Amino acid sequence: MKVAIIGAGRRRNGIGEYIAKYFSVLGAEVLGVLGTSIQSASAAAKSLGRYGIRAKAFTGFPEMVSACRPDAVAIASPASTHGEYIDRCIELGLHVFCEKPFLPPERQDALVTIDRMMARSREKGIVVGMNSQWPFCLGPYEALCGKVEPSRIEKFSMRLSPIVRGREMISDSVPHALSLLYCTMGPGEIDGLRISGGEDALVIGFTYRGRSGTCQVRVDLVRETSQPRTMAFGFNGHVADRIIDFDTYTIYLTCRGKKLKIADPLELSVSDFIAAAEQVGEPLIGWSHIHDTSRLLQQICREYPLS
Ligand SMILES: NC(=O)c1ccc[n+]([C@@H]2O[C@H](COP(=O)([O-])OP(=O)(O)OC[C@H]3O[C@@H](n4cnc5c(N)ncnc54)[C@H](OP(=O)(O)O)[C@@H]3O)[C@@H](O)[C@H]2O)c1
């Protein structure tokens, strides 16, 4: 598979570099990167050299596509840029792996746009997946904290540490919580939504009514600007913390004194997308997931600013 990356650099928190790395590790050829200036795009392309990737730098999408002829495009640029690139990829028949949030929740037309993109991608026979990687960690979570029985989930909590502030914390981080709920309890509705806190810390609470039952959700967002940033999640009070050893880039989950080394869920997410694209099947984080979690994300964002 030939791949191009939109946003392989980092201005704030972009992870395009790691997406490119995993496409390459998993056997794809990363041929091009797109950035906002030739200097920044060239710097991003150069730093991919450490993974053995020889990618060309571009500032124009059409030029990148005609030079690299990719089968798939990974979109790792800021959320405000996703919609235009997704549309262009679909029209050209290129598979799309796009970062969460799929579209900015502030977009009034986000859900009709997602429906239109879904219909068009199906006509074109291409695969579209969203990168929301934490569901790929549910197996290791269960190995550490015990089996998650969907019908017995009463509580879910998640702590995330975005570098952005205020409303943007919600669109940045809440997709991870919604993806974990979707993948365990099925598509759902939320009610009893409450948001408290300020620009640098928010607590979001709601009831999630999924296919398998109802649970109380608490998401804590606390702004952190330096690595390693705190991340934890758990069901029914069994909370696992994510620990990263940056020297070896090894990821662990810890829970109640136990520690488990895990595969990077980002690698598993890229791998799932590649398999789906090769078989023209549905990735784990495919259209239904994208549509339902985007709808709930919009509902939560509408509750901000604080009342
Ligand atoms: N799944 C996760 O765990 C996770 C973690 C972090 C971020 N994300 C998601 O990744 C996405 C990007 O994060 P961010 O907003 O923090 O990224 P960022 O670091 O602000 O930007 C990443 C790169 O995007 C490029 N870029 C910006 N505008 C572009 C455009 N119009 N066309 C092409 N490239 C453009 C920039 O390239 P130049 O350097 O050339 O200007 C930049 O290096 C967001 O959707 C975010 O939610 C996901």
The ligand as a Gaussian input file, in Angstrom:
#p B3LYP/6-31G(d) Opt

LIG

0 1
 N       -5.420000      10.153000      18.465000
 C       -4.697000      10.835000      19.320000
 O       -4.312000      10.366000      20.393000
 C       -4.321000      12.233000      18.977000
 C       -3.291000      12.884000      19.685000
 C       -2.964000      14.190000      19.301000
 C       -3.627000      14.814000      18.264000
 N       -4.628000      14.140000      17.616000
 C       -5.389000      14.782000      16.517000
 O       -4.490000      15.080000      15.471000
 C       -4.975000      16.200000      14.757000
 C       -3.845000      17.240000      14.686000
 O       -3.480000      17.660000      15.984000
 P       -3.097000      19.197000      16.207000
 O       -4.269000      20.044000      15.770000
 O       -2.555000      19.334000      17.575000
 O       -1.950000      19.317000      15.102000
 P       -0.738000      20.351000      14.990000
 O        0.411000      19.845000      15.781000
 O       -1.265000      21.734000      15.257000
 O       -0.453000      20.238000      13.421000
 C        0.040000      19.038000      12.849000
 C        0.567000      19.330000      11.469000
 O       -0.531000      19.668000      10.610000
 C       -0.024000      20.448000       9.562000
 N       -1.061000      21.301000       9.002000
 C       -1.707000      22.336000       9.594000
 N       -2.609000      22.869000       8.740000
 C       -2.492000      22.160000       7.587000
 C       -3.111000      22.247000       6.329000
 N       -4.076000      23.137000       6.070000
 N       -2.734000      21.368000       5.368000
 C       -1.779000      20.444000       5.613000
 N       -1.140000      20.324000       6.781000
 C       -1.497000      21.174000       7.751000
 C        1.100000      21.276000      10.147000
 O        2.109000      21.269000       9.200000
 P        3.258000      22.400000       9.133000
 O        4.180000      22.044000      10.243000
 O        3.805000      22.186000       7.778000
 O        2.581000      23.740000       9.331000
 C        1.478000      20.540000      11.422000
 O        2.822000      20.128000      11.487000
 C       -6.214000      16.710000      15.501000
 O       -7.353000      16.228000      14.853000
 C       -6.036000      16.100000      16.886000
 O       -7.259000      15.896000      17.567000
 C       -4.967000      12.875000      17.951000

